[in-house]
Amino acid sequence: MKQWSKPGALLREFRTGGRGIRKRAAALLLAVSMAAALCSCSSAPGQEEVSGQTFTEFIDELWRDNITGDTLSLHYSLAHPENYNISVEEVTLGRYSQEESTASVEENEACIRQLKSYDYDALNEEEQLIYDCTLAALEANSRLIAFPYYAEPLGPVTGLQAELPILLAEYHFYSRADIDTYLELLKCLPDYFSDIAAYEREKSAAGLFMSDGTADEIIDQCKKFIAHPEENLLIEHFNSVIASFDGLTTDEITLYQEQNREAVLTHVIPAYELLIETLTGLKGTSVNEKGLSGFPDGAAYFEALAQYETGSSMTVRQMKKRLASAVKTALVSMSAAQMANPDIYNQYLNATYPTSDPTEGLELLKEAIRQDFPALADVDYSVKYVHKSLQDYLSPAMYLIPPFDDRTNNNIYINQNPDYSSDGIFTTLAHEGYPGHLYQNVYYLSTSPAPIRHLLRTRGYTEGWGTYAELYGYELAGFNDELAAFLQNNMTAILCLYGLSEIGVHSEGWGLSETVSFWADYGIDEDTASNIYQDLVAEPGVYLPYCIGYLEFIDLRKKAQKTLGDSFSYLEFHTFLLKIGPAPFDIIEKHMDQWLENIGKNA
């Protein structure tokens, strides 16, 4: 999408883990027996009726307009844009300003009007799916951009300043021209961060600046990233990659390394210094140290954000009810298991996974999913580790989505921060790899979807699927059914408690005391609950895509099982979900109803 908020924002999947709860702390549950990325089009208001474009032409133009909005998004969207008659006209990270957002309102509405001008019934089934997904994205975006200055590009875990180093480090060099473009891109950071600094000052003037605690976390993170300039990730990684790039002479390698070092030291480092200076100067101007609900329209904005991020049509009130029900069901099941087998708790604490080696774990999972998930040709992937300067803040693991035209460039990052337990790396790999993000993305690309579907990603689907895969990983780890179910229920309860806390903080006005009290009911200590509270305040909308997305998948599965009875097949159900691809859940359910009806007719 054309993004004034975050270059490449929809182009990767991050597994966000709560920094407050660890495996053994989570087991104490037994005591109670996740900025908007904007769609835009080139048509001006009033022109859509006379455009003369077919539906396919309109969708193709919408896709092209959005991926060419900034160089980073284009590169992560297409490995070879020249094959689509797209060229890099200007190396840019785009712009970030409220003026850009305001201008996008008219563009967004123009897109909606033009889309609705097409005869839905005249479209084929695939085109109707594209229509539904595009309209849903545009309308969700309209709801978000109705709240000026509520979007926040910065955050300790998923903020632009946290993700950008990885996105730059993984900027793949398909050709020598890509190296030159990358070096020019680094020079864009000061201007782009200057835009963000101006935006943050405007947020402050509007009374919508982040809490001091959040600002401190981001400042600390930026300082750590640039603490040792000569050892910066973007220097060390570039030197390694360029040294092995085919076709370069020794002198050319040295020259490129010197140019990159100069760009990092004179452009990247100063850009982060500007961000540090700006946030430090704005500390103390926040009028709200709580969540979004502490702002005038915060609860309404959070409602729009929650639906945008989850792809669910549920209201926040309905999400709360669904989450509370899931917690209750999970805890009752755990209690019943403990009554039936008093040793289950010890089995939980001493659960041994097949391996702690990431590559070995991915290969084991690849084989283990063959029975319940559709076949997929061998996929090239690399397991990498988060640079030491980013370990304190980035997620426990993440998967970078490959470009639309290159399924071979798959990277999974593991964060070796000692605070993240390696005991459960196997299920984390299920989330990131098989049958999670890597598998889901590559499988979907293998179905040759329309390019715009690669762009219209619904986090509720992607992270919900990742969570579904992660919990499925307990069944693939070789545990008996009883222990696997116990582990699944425990994790479900934890995820849903995070979701309930997120709603409490951002929709119901919870402060620190209410959050601590909520978690105390589940045996979680005050320090841990305080960390959870700070995480939630800093990054609204982060956790709901995981828990609500997961529950939406579970509800779809239950519906399919109830409808098909003994004819239900996990393989066929998973194949349906993977083929339809990322989409809002109402759309998925509509197509699933047709799928179930067709199965009934053929039975």
C-alpha positions in Angstrom: 0.0 0.0 0.0 1.1 3.6 -0.4 2.2 4.2 3.1 2.8 7.6 4.7 3.0 5.8 8.0 5.5 3.0 7.8 7.6 1.9 4.8 7.1 -1.8 4.4 4.7 -1.9 7.3 2.6 -4.7 5.9 5.4 -6.7 4.5 6.5 -8.8 7.4 5.1 -10.9 10.3 6.4 -10.3 13.8 5.7 -12.6 16.6 5.2 -10.3 19.6 5.7 -12.0 22.9 4.8 -10.5 26.3 8.0 -9.4 28.0 6.3 -9.8 31.4 5.2 -13.4 31.4 7.6 -16.4 31.2 6.8 -20.1 31.0 6.9 -20.9 34.7 5.1 -17.7 35.8 2.3 -18.6 33.3 1.8 -21.9 34.9 0.6 -20.1 38.0 -2.7 -19.7 36.2 -3.4 -23.1 37.8 -3.8 -21.4 41.1 -7.2 -20.1 40.1 -8.6 -23.5 38.9 -0.5 -6.8 18.9 -0.4 3.3 12.5 -2.3 2.7 10.0 -1.1 1.8 6.5 -3.2 3.7 4.0 -4.9 2.5 0.8 -4.9 5.1 -1.9 -5.5 5.4 -5.6 -4.6 7.9 -8.2 -8.2 8.8 -9.2 -9.3 12.2 -8.0 -12.8 12.7 -6.6 -15.4 12.8 -9.4 -13.1 11.0 -11.9 -14.0 7.4 -11.1 -17.1 7.4 -13.2 -15.3 8.3 -16.4 -12.1 6.4 -15.8 -13.1 3.7 -18.3 -11.1 1.2 -16.4 -12.1 -2.4 -16.1 -12.2 -3.9 -12.6 -8.9 -5.7 -13.2 -7.3 -2.5 -14.5 -8.5 -0.6 -11.5 -7.2 -3.2 -9.0 -3.9 -3.4 -10.8 -3.4 0.4 -10.8 -4.4 0.5 -7.1 -1.7 -2.1 -6.4 1.0 -0.3 -8.4 0.2 3.1 -6.8 0.6 1.7 -3.4 3.7 -0.4 -3.7 5.6 2.5 -5.5 4.9 5.0 -2.7 8.3 4.3 -1.2 11.4 2.4 -2.2 11.4 0.1 0.8 7.8 -1.1 0.2 8.5 -1.6 -3.5 11.6 -3.7 -2.8 9.9 -5.9 -0.2 6.9 -6.2 -2.6 8.7 -7.2 -5.7 12.2 -8.6 -6.2 12.1 -7.8 -9.9 9.8 -4.8 -10.5 11.1 -4.5 -14.1 9.1 -7.6 -14.9 6.0 -5.6 -14.1 7.1 -2.5 -16.0 7.8 -0.8 -12.7 11.0 1.2 -12.2 12.4 3.2 -9.3 11.8 6.8 -10.3 13.1 8.3 -7.0 14.7 6.7 -4.0 12.6 7.6 -1.0 11.2 6.4 2.3 8.0 8.4 1.6 6.6 11.1 3.8 5.1 11.1 7.3 2.8 13.9 8.1 -0.8 14.6 9.1 -1.1 16.6 5.9 -0.4 13.4 3.9 -3.0 11.6 6.0 -5.6 14.3 5.5 -5.0 14.2 1.7 -5.4 10.4 1.8 -9.0 10.8 3.1 -10.3 12.0 -0.2 -8.2 9.5 -2.1 -9.5 6.7 0.0 -13.1 7.7 -0.5 -12.5 8.1 -4.2 -11.3 4.5 -4.3 -14.3 3.3 -2.5 -16.7 5.1 -4.9 -14.8 3.7 -7.9 -14.8 0.2 -6.5 -18.5 0.3 -5.8 -19.2 1.5 -9.4 -18.4 -2.1 -10.7 -21.2 -4.7 -11.0 -20.3 -7.2 -8.2 -22.5 -9.9 -9.7 -20.7 -9.6 -13.1 -17.4 -10.5 -11.4 -16.2 -14.1 -11.2 -15.6 -15.8 -7.8 -11.9 -14.8 -7.5 -12.7 -11.2 -8.5 -15.5 -11.0 -5.9 -13.0 -12.1 -3.3 -10.6 -9.4 -4.3 -13.5 -6.9 -4.3 -14.5 -7.9 -0.8 -11.0 -7.7 0.6 -10.2 -4.4 -1.1 -13.5 -2.8 0.1 -13.0 -4.1 3.6 -9.5 -2.6 3.7 -10.6 0.7 2.4 -13.5 1.0 4.7 -11.4 0.0 7.8 -8.8 2.5 6.7 -11.5 5.2 6.5 -12.5 4.6 10.1 -8.9 4.9 11.3 -7.9 8.0 9.5 -10.9 9.8 10.9 -8.8 10.3 14.1 -6.1 12.9 13.4 -2.8 12.4 15.3 -4.0 9.2 17.0 -1.7 7.0 14.8 1.6 6.3 16.4 4.6 5.3 14.2 6.9 4.7 17.2 6.8 1.9 19.8 9.3 -0.2 21.7 8.7 -3.5 19.9 6.8 -2.8 16.7 7.6 0.8 16.1 9.2 2.0 13.0 12.5 2.8 14.7 12.6 -0.7 16.1 11.8 -2.6 12.8 13.7 -0.4 10.4 17.2 -1.8 11.2 16.0 -5.3 10.4 14.2 -4.2 7.2 17.4 -2.4 6.1 19.7 -5.3 7.0 17.5 -7.7 5.0 17.3 -5.4 2.0 18.2 -8.1 -0.6 20.7 -7.3 -3.3 19.3 -9.0 -6.4 21.5 -6.9 -8.6 24.3 -4.4 -8.4 21.7 -1.6 -8.9 20.0 -2.7 -5.7 23.3 -2.0 -3.8 23.3 1.6 -5.2 19.7 2.1 -4.4 20.2 0.8 -0.8 23.0 3.3 -0.2 20.8 6.1 -1.5 18.0 4.9 0.8 20.2 5.2 3.9 20.6 8.9 3.0 16.8 9.4 3.2 16.7 8.5 6.9 17.4 12.1 8.3 14.5 13.6 6.3 12.1 10.8 7.1 12.9 10.9 10.8 12.6 14.7 10.6 9.0 14.2 9.4 8.4 11.8 12.3 9.9 14.3 14.8 7.6 17.1 13.4 4.6 14.8 13.7 5.5 13.9 17.3 5.7 17.6 18.1 2.3 18.2 16.5 0.9 15.2 18.5 2.2 16.9 21.6 0.6 20.2 20.7 -2.7 18.3 20.1 -2.5 16.8 23.6 -1.9 13.3 22.2 1.8 12.6 22.9 2.9 9.3 24.2 3.5 8.6 27.9 6.9 9.4 29.5 7.4 5.8 30.2 7.0 4.9 26.5 9.2 7.7 25.4 11.9 6.5 27.8 11.8 3.0 26.4 12.1 4.3 22.8 14.9 6.7 23.7 16.8 3.9 25.5 16.3 1.6 22.5 17.6 4.2 20.1 20.6 4.8 22.3 21.5 1.2 22.4 21.2 0.8 18.6 23.7 3.6 18.0 25.9 3.1 21.1 28.8 1.6 19.1 28.7 3.3 15.7 31.6 1.3 14.2 30.0 -2.0 15.2 26.5 -1.0 14.1 24.3 -3.8 12.7 24.0 -2.0 9.3 27.8 -1.8 9.0 28.6 -5.4 10.2 25.8 -7.0 8.2 26.5 -5.0 5.0 30.2 -5.9 5.1 29.4 -9.6 5.3 26.8 -9.5 2.6 28.8 -7.4 0.1 31.9 -9.5 0.5 30.1 -12.5 -0.9 28.2 -10.7 -3.7 29.1 -12.3 -7.0 30.8 -10.2 -9.7 32.5 -7.6 -7.5 36.3 -7.1 -7.5 38.1 -6.7 -4.2 38.4 -2.9 -4.8 34.7 -2.6 -5.5 33.9 -4.5 -2.4 36.1 -2.2 -0.3 34.6 0.9 -2.0 31.0 -0.2 -1.3 31.9 -1.0 2.3 33.4 2.5 2.8 30.4 4.1 1.2 28.0 2.2 3.5 30.1 3.0 6.6 30.0 6.7 5.6 26.2 6.6 5.0 25.5 4.9 8.4 27.8 7.3 10.3 26.6 10.5 8.6 22.9 9.7 8.0 21.6 6.7 10.0 23.2 7.6 13.3 22.2 11.3 13.2 18.7 10.3 12.3 18.4 8.2 15.5 20.1 11.0 17.4 17.4 13.4 16.1 14.7 11.0 17.4 16.4 10.8 20.8 16.6 14.6 21.0 13.0 15.1 19.9 11.5 12.6 22.3 13.7 13.8 25.2 12.5 17.4 24.6 8.8 16.3 24.4 8.9 14.3 27.7 6.6 15.9 30.2 4.2 17.2 27.7 1.9 14.1 27.8 -1.5 14.8 29.3 -2.2 11.1 29.6 0.0 8.5 31.1 -2.6 5.8 30.6 -3.8 4.0 27.5 -5.8 5.3 24.5 -9.0 5.6 26.6 -7.3 8.5 28.5 -7.6 10.6 25.3 -10.8 12.4 24.3 -11.7 10.0 21.4 -9.3 7.3 22.5 -11.8 4.5 23.1 -13.5 5.1 19.7 -10.1 5.1 18.0 -9.2 1.9 19.7 -12.5 0.3 18.5 -11.5 1.2 14.9 -7.9 0.0 15.5 -9.0 -3.3 17.0 -11.3 -4.1 14.1 -8.6 -3.0 11.6 -5.9 -5.1 13.2 -7.9 -8.2 13.9 -10.0 -8.4 10.7 -12.9 -9.2 13.0 -16.3 -7.5 12.8 -16.8 -7.9 16.5 -17.1 -4.8 18.6 -14.6 -4.4 21.4 -17.4 -5.4 23.8 -18.0 -8.6 21.9 -14.3 -9.3 21.8 -14.1 -8.9 25.5 -17.0 -11.4 26.0 -15.3 -13.9 23.6 -12.0 -13.6 25.3 -13.5 -14.0 28.8 -15.3 -17.1 27.6 -12.1 -18.6 26.2 -10.2 -17.9 29.4 -12.9 -19.6 31.5 -13.1 -22.6 29.1 -9.3 -23.0 29.2 -9.0 -22.8 32.9 -11.9 -25.2 33.5 -10.3 -27.7 31.2 -6.9 -27.3 33.0 -8.6 -27.8 36.3 -10.4 -30.9 35.1 -7.1 -32.3 33.7 -5.4 -31.7 37.1 -8.2 -33.5 38.9 -8.0 -36.4 36.6 -4.2 -36.5 36.7 -2.6 -34.8 39.7 0.8 -35.2 38.1 -0.1 -33.1 35.0 1.4 -30.0 36.6 4.8 -31.6 37.0 4.6 -33.0 33.5 3.9 -29.4 32.3 6.9 -28.0 34.2 9.2 -30.8 32.9 7.9 -31.0 29.3 10.8 -31.8 27.0 10.5 -30.7 23.4 12.1 -32.6 20.5 14.9 -30.1 19.9 16.0 -26.6 20.8 18.0 -26.3 17.5 16.0 -24.0 15.2 17.0 -25.6 11.9 16.4 -29.1 13.2 13.1 -28.0 14.7 11.9 -26.6 11.4 12.8 -29.8 9.6 11.0 -31.9 12.2 7.9 -29.7 11.9 8.0 -29.8 8.1 7.6 -33.6 8.3 5.1 -33.6 11.2 2.5 -31.4 9.4 2.1 -33.7 6.4 -1.0 -35.5 7.6 -3.1 -32.4 8.5 -1.8 -29.8 6.1 -1.5 -29.7 2.3 1.8 -30.6 0.7 4.3 -27.9 -0.2 7.4 -28.1 -2.3 10.7 -27.7 -0.5 11.3 -24.1 0.5 14.7 -22.3 1.0 14.9 -20.5 4.3 17.5 -19.1 6.6 17.5 -18.9 10.4 19.2 -15.8 11.7 19.7 -14.1 15.1 18.7 -10.6 16.2 21.7 -8.3 16.5 22.8 -7.7 20.1 21.9 -4.0 19.8 18.3 -4.9 19.2 17.8 -7.8 21.5 16.3 -5.9 24.5 13.3 -4.7 22.5 12.5 -6.8 19.5 10.1 -9.7 19.6 11.2 -13.2 20.5 11.1 -14.2 16.9 9.9 -12.9 13.5 9.5 -14.0 9.9 10.1 -11.6 7.0 7.5 -12.1 4.2 9.2 -12.7 0.8 8.4 -10.5 -2.2 5.4 -11.5 -4.3 7.7 -12.7 -7.1 10.3 -14.5 -5.0 9.3 -17.3 -2.7 12.8 -18.4 -2.1 13.9 -15.5 0.1 12.6 -16.6 3.5 14.2 -15.5 6.8 13.3 -16.3 10.3 14.9 -14.3 13.1 15.4 -15.6 16.6 16.0 -13.2 19.5 18.5 -14.7 21.9 17.7 -12.2 24.7 18.1 -14.3 27.8 14.7 -13.0 29.1 13.1 -15.1 26.3 13.0 -18.7 27.4 14.4 -21.1 24.8 12.4 -24.0 26.4 9.6 -23.6 24.0 11.5 -22.7 20.8 9.8 -25.6 19.1 6.4 -24.1 19.2 7.8 -20.7 18.4 9.2 -22.3 15.2 5.7 -23.7 14.5 4.4 -20.1 14.7 7.1 -18.6 12.5 7.9 -21.6 10.2 5.8 -24.8 9.8 2.8 -24.7 9.7 2.9 -20.9 10.6 4.0 -17.8 8.8 6.7 -19.2 6.4 4.5 -22.2 5.4 1.3 -20.1 5.1 2.9 -17.3 3.0 4.7 -19.6 0.6 1.7 -21.9 0.2 -0.5 -18.9 -0.6 2.0 -17.5 -3.1 2.1 -20.9 -4.8 -1.6 -20.5 -5.6 -0.7 -17.5 -7.9 -3.0 -14.9 -6.2 -3.6 -11.5 -7.7 -0.7 -9.1 -6.6 -3.0 -6.9 -4.6 -3.8 -9.8 -2.3 -0.2 -9.8 -1.3 -0.7 -6.2 -0.2 -4.0 -6.5 1.6 -2.8 -8.4 4.6 -5.1 -8.8 7.6 -3.0 -9.2 10.8 -5.8 -11.1 12.5 -5.5 -13.7 9.8 -1.7 -13.8 9.7 -1.1 -13.6 13.4 -4.2 -15.6 14.2 -2.9 -18.4 11.9 0.6 -18.1 13.4 -1.0 -18.6 16.9 -3.2 -21.4 15.6 0.0 -23.1 14.2 1.9 -22.4 17.5 -0.7 -24.2 19.6 -0.9 -26.9 17.0 2.8 -27.3 17.6 2.1 -28.9 21.0 0.3 -31.7 19.1 3.4 -32.1 16.8 5.9 -32.1 19.6 5.3 -35.7 20.6 3.4 -35.1 23.8 0.5 -37.3 24.8 -3.0 -35.9 24.1 -3.6 -35.0 27.7 -0.4 -32.9 28.1 -0.7 -31.3 24.7 -4.2 -30.1 25.5 -3.0 -28.8 28.9 -0.3 -26.8 27.3 -2.7 -25.5 24.6 -5.2 -24.4 27.2 -2.5 -22.7 29.3 -1.3 -20.7 26.4 -4.8 -19.9 25.2 -5.6 -18.5 28.7 -2.4 -16.4 28.7 -3.1 -14.9 25.3 -6.7 -14.1 26.0 -5.7 -12.5 29.3 -3.4 -10.2 27.4 -6.3 -9.4 25.1 -8.6 -8.6 28.0 -5.9 -6.4 29.5 -5.4 -4.6 26.3 -9.2 -3.9 26.1 -9.1 -2.8 29.7 -6.3 -0.3 29.3 -7.4 1.2 25.9 -11.1 0.9 26.1 -12.2 0.9 29.7 -9.7 3.3 31.3 -7.6 0.9 33.3 -4.6 2.4 35.1 -1.7 0.5 36.6 -3.6 -0.4 39.8 -6.5 -2.0 37.8 -4.1 -3.9 35.7 -2.1 -5.2 38.7 -5.3 -6.2 40.4 -6.6 -8.0 37.3 -3.4 -10.1 37.0 -3.2 -10.7 40.7 -6.4 -12.8 40.4 -4.4 -15.1 38.2 -1.4 -15.4 40.5 0.9 -12.9 38.6 3.1 -10.7 40.8 3.0 -6.9 40.8 6.3 -6.3 39.0 5.3 -8.6 36.1 1.9 -7.0 35.8 3.5 -3.6 35.8 5.7 -4.6 32.9 2.6 -5.9 31.1 0.8 -2.6 31.7 3.7 -0.6 30.2 3.8 -2.9 27.2 0.1 -2.4 26.6 0.2 1.4 27.0 3.1 1.7 24.6 1.7 -0.3 21.7 -2.1 -0.5 21.5 -3.6 -3.1 19.2 -0.6 -5.4 19.4 -2.0 -8.4 21.2 -5.6 -8.6 19.8 -4.6 -9.9 16.4 -3.0 -12.9 18.0 -5.8 -13.9 20.4 -8.9 -12.7 18.5 -7.5 -14.0 15.2 -6.8 -17.4 16.8 -10.3 -17.6 18.3 -11.9 -16.7 15.0 -10.0 -19.7 13.4 -11.2 -21.9 16.2 -14.8 -20.7 15.7 -14.6 -21.4 12.0 -13.2 -24.9 12.7 -16.0 -25.7 15.1 -18.6 -24.6 12.6 -17.0 -26.8 9.9 -16.8 -29.7 12.3 -20.5 -29.3 13.4 -21.6 -29.0 9.8 -19.6 -31.9 8.4 -19.6 -34.3 11.4 -17.6 -37.4 10.6 -16.8 -36.1 7.2 -14.7 -33.3 8.6 -11.1 -33.4 7.6 -8.3 -31.3 9.1 -6.4 -31.5 5.8 -9.3 -30.2 3.8 -10.2 -27.5 6.3 -6.6 -26.2 6.5 -6.4 -26.3 2.7 -9.5 -24.2 2.4 -8.1 -21.6 4.8 -4.7 -21.5 3.2 -6.1 -21.1 -0.3 -8.4 -18.3 0.5 -5.5 -16.4 2.0 -5.3 -13.4 4.3 -8.8 -11.8 4.6 -11.2 -10.4 7.1 -13.0 -13.2 8.9 -16.5 -12.3 7.7 -15.3 -12.7 4.2 -13.7 -16.0 5.0 -16.8 -17.3 6.7 -19.0 -16.3 3.7 -16.7 -18.3 1.4 -16.5 -21.2 3.9 -20.3 -21.4 3.9 -20.2 -21.9 0.2 -17.4 -24.4 0.5 -19.4 -26.4 3.1 -22.5 -26.3 0.9 -20.6 -27.6 -2.1 -19.2 -30.5 0.1 -22.8 -31.3 1.1 -24.0 -31.3 -2.5 -21.2 -33.7 -3.4 -21.6 -36.0 -0.4 
